[in-house]
Amino acid sequence: LIVAYNSSPNSHTALDIALWIAHQTRLATNAQVTVQAVYVIEDNQSSHYPDIFRPEKHQYTLDCPISDVSKSAISVLTEPKLSANALYLQRKSADSLKQADKIIWQARSLAEEWQASFKTHLRFGSIAAEIKNIVELEAADILFLGCKSSNHPMIQALGSNFPCAVLGIPNCIDE
């Protein structure tokens, strides 16, 4: 079971339902069901942050002014310093990763309450594309979303040829 999780009340409910189904399946059949939470940092967010896996994209400046006093037979370079813009972007990226860690920790804590077999995924990119990749990679049977309608933009983004069943939250369930 895969759950698209972002710590919203609806995704929390979807995770709770998935964990409950896994727990009930384990009680009824002794079969272990693994629940997997997927959190995706979106493309439109990551475009505002530096690519943390490709540091050559950062704008570095060398703090190595050359003057008559500093000229010598031995060249000395100091550590590169980030420009103000790159420092801001690096801080934003770190904040985004801290938020992701907090969200994944919250999901793990809920799974511990259910004593469930649990796995988490942190992805970067398009939410729909990354969820589809995980569903295919893990050969998931069901994807749980915190949506209450088939008209939700996330359902539309997943498309009609999605590789597994997609379940949302029934309207009768209050978060």
N, C-alpha and C positions, 0 to 999 in steps of 0.2 A: 504494500500500500504506500503510495506516495502522497504527500501533502505539500501543497504550495503554501509556505508559511512566511508571514511577515510581521507577526505579533499583533496584528489587528484583532479586535474581538471576533470577527467572522473567521479568520484563519485559525485562531485559537480554538474556536468551536469545531472547525473541521478537523484539527489535530486531535482534539478530545474524542470526537466520534471515531476516527480511525484507530486510536488507541483502545477505545472501548470494543470495537469490532475485533481487533487483534486479541484482546484479553478474552472475550467471549469465545472466540475460535479456539484458543488455547485450552480453555476450560472444557469445552464440548468435545474436542477432537484430539487433544494433546499435540496438535500441530503448531509449530512455532511460526508466527506471522511477523515479518519485519515491517515496521513502520519507518518510513524515511521522510524527513522534512527537507524541503528545498527552499533556500533563500537566495534570491537573485538580486545583485546590485545592478540596476538598470543601465542600459547604454546611455540614456540621456543624463544620468547622474555621473557615470564614469567619464563622459566627455568633458565634464567640468574638472575632473581630477587627472593628475598625471597617471600614465600607464605604469603601475608599480612594478611590472615585470619587464619593462624596457626602459631602463634608466637613461639610455642614450637620447631619449626624447626630451629630457629635462634640459633647461637652459642653464648651464653652469658658467660661472665667471671665475677666473683665477684671481685671487687676491695676491698679486705678485707685482707690485709696481716696480718699475726699473728706474733707478736713479744712479747718479755717479757713485754714491756711497754703497749702493747694493750691488754694483757690478763687481764681479770678482772672477777669478779663474774657475771657481766651483759654482755652478748654478744651483740654486735652491728654490724649490717650488713649495708653496704652502698648500694646504688642503683646499680643494675647490669649494667655493661658496655658492649656494643657490641664489638666484635673483629673487627679489621680493615676490614676484608673481609665482615663481616656482615654489618658494617657501609656503605661500598661501595655499597653493594647490596640494602640496605635500601634507599640510595640516588637515585640509579638507578630506584627503584620501584616508589619512589615519583616523579621522573622526568617523568616516563611513565604515571602515573596518572594525572600529570599536563598537559601533552600533550593530553591525552584523554579528559580532561575537556575543553581544548581549542578547540579541534575538535568538541565536542558536542555543545559547545557554538556557534561555527560558523554555525553549522546546524540549531540550534534554531533561530539564527539571520536571516538566509535565510527564515525560515518558518514564522517568524514575518512579513517579507516583503510581503509575500503572504497572510497573515492573515489566515493561515491554522490551522486546528486542528492537533496538532503535539505531538509526543511522542518520547523519546529517550531511547535507551538501551545500556548499557556498559556491555560487557561480557568478560570473560577470557577463553582462550582455543583455540581449532581449529576453524578457521574462518568458514569453511563450516558447521561443526557440530553445532556451536552456531547460525549461521544464520538459519539453518534448525529448530533448537529448537524454535527460536522466531517466525518463519513462522507458525509452528504448534501451538504454544501457543496462538498466536494472530489470528489464522485462516485467514491468509492473502490470498488475491486473486492474488496478483502480487508481485514479487520481482524484484526490479530494481538494476542492477549492472552497474558499469562504464566500462563494457567490450564492445568491438566492434566486437567480433567474438565468435562463438560457440566453437571455438578451444581454447579459453582462459583457462588457468589452473584452474581458479576459477569455471568456468562452468563445467569443467571435474570433479572437486572435489565435486561439488554438486550432481553429478550422474544423471542417467536417471529417477529415481523414485522420483523426487522432488515433494513435496506436492502442489505446485502452479506453475503458469506460471512464467517464468524467462525472463525478457526483458533487453536488453543491449541498447547501444547508436547507433543509425544509423550512418553509415559512413559519411553521408552528413551533420552531425551536427559538427561544430567546437566548441571546448570548449571555 
